[in-house]
């Protein structure tokens, strides 16, 4: 089942086309990485999905129902975590979730059960201090609990890890991993490592268009493995090998005791490299064919 279906979506601001005829869909129970540089239009797209901004053209469907600007019926299916969630700081976590539960029409029994489950999930079960005293990471985790309170079919996370320290980022990503398979997530971010960790599908937004989309496996398979990493025990071994291999490679990147060789034919290059190492009695501590990664794919389409 398709949870989110975006068709021919466009949006202009002051004569500038921020979103330009984009089309994509998200299947049920997937985590969809929606990535792009800052200002690429990710938040604008999220707001149109939520019915908070009117598109200039195109249609959006959530769980088969059309999204209409200002008429937020489809938001009953959606949980939303903005990059900087706002709270009533004088409240405590359970008080805040009780208020949110009452707003969305949950019964008192449902509110208590869901609040306990979600506060346990986000690591705040034993926290009873006022939200004003929370760290940024704790607020993001409480925001995640609030977004999941009504068991949404679609969870929208708009750059939830962008301003967090490494521990805070890990906590949010761990929560996304825990709910994977239970709900569908659209995860907007510019942090590529986060996408590779939790997402199974990706779209790259560039200049208002979808420049690249598919599963991570599909996208990586489109890029040739043309880099070989070697690490040496001494600088003399490294420099000696560079002189030997220079005639056979396109480019050499050097970093401390490591070199990365950019080659045209990976199998033929491996054969030559092994011959050179053997004939000159050079023994590297590492020899690795580098797999394509999301960073290289991203840089290729946004440069």
QUIVEN-V913768 format. One record per residue. D_FIRST is the distance of its C-alpha to the first C-alpha in Angstrom with 2 decimals. Layout:
d_first
D_FIRST
D_FIRST
This chain:
d_first
0.00
3.82
6.30
9.31
10.49
14.26
16.33
20.03
20.85
24.58
26.99
30.79
33.27
36.94
36.48
34.59
31.07
29.10
25.64
25.93
23.24
20.34
16.89
13.98
10.26
8.81
5.82
5.53
9.14
10.77
14.08
14.59
18.30
19.45
23.05
26.20
29.83
31.01
30.92
28.21
26.26
23.65
24.76
25.07
21.42
20.49
22.83
21.37
17.84
19.75
21.67
24.89
25.77
25.66
24.43
27.04
24.54
20.85
17.89
15.32
12.30
10.96
8.30
9.35
12.95
15.48
17.40
21.12
23.92
25.87
23.77
21.52
19.60
16.23
17.93
17.61
14.12
15.74
18.30
20.66
23.22
25.63
27.96
30.84
29.84
32.61
33.91
36.84
39.00
41.29
38.55
37.69
34.14
33.83
35.44
33.03
29.93
31.58
32.05
28.43
27.32
29.74
28.51
24.90
26.34
26.00
28.79
31.52
30.45
26.84
28.25
30.63
28.18
25.47
28.26
29.85
26.69
25.73
29.31
29.56
26.42
27.86
31.38
33.03
33.67
37.42
37.78
39.62
41.17
40.63
37.78
40.50
41.65
38.31
37.94
35.38
33.21
33.50
32.45
29.30
28.49
29.24
27.05
24.15
24.97
25.11
21.75
20.14
22.33
20.03
17.18
14.94
11.19
12.23
15.61
17.60
20.58
23.08
25.51
25.99
28.27
30.31
33.48
33.44
35.84
34.70
34.57
32.57
30.03
29.76
29.22
26.26
24.68
25.34
23.47
20.38
20.73
21.13
17.90
15.85
13.20
13.63
12.13
10.74
13.93
15.31
18.80
21.36
24.56
27.42
28.17
27.00
27.94
25.57
22.63
23.73
24.02
20.63
18.06
16.06
15.25
17.86
18.88
22.61
23.80
27.35
29.54
26.75
24.64
21.91
24.39
22.26
18.64
16.83
16.75
20.14
21.13
20.55
22.50
25.29
25.71
26.63
29.58
32.66
34.19
37.55
38.93
41.10
42.24
45.63
47.43
51.18
53.66
56.19
56.32
58.95
56.62
53.91
56.29
57.87
54.54
53.49
56.68
55.94
52.33
52.65
53.59
50.40
47.64
46.25
46.24
47.06
45.78
48.05
47.52
50.12
50.35
47.15
46.60
43.49
44.19
42.25
42.69
41.87
41.64
40.33
41.79
45.15
45.36
44.80
47.58
49.98
49.23
49.96
53.15
54.32
53.67
55.55
58.45
59.08
58.52
55.83
53.48
50.39
48.70
45.27
43.97
40.24
38.01
35.76
32.04
30.32
28.80
26.69
29.93
31.42
28.37
28.23
31.96
31.85
29.62
31.21
34.85
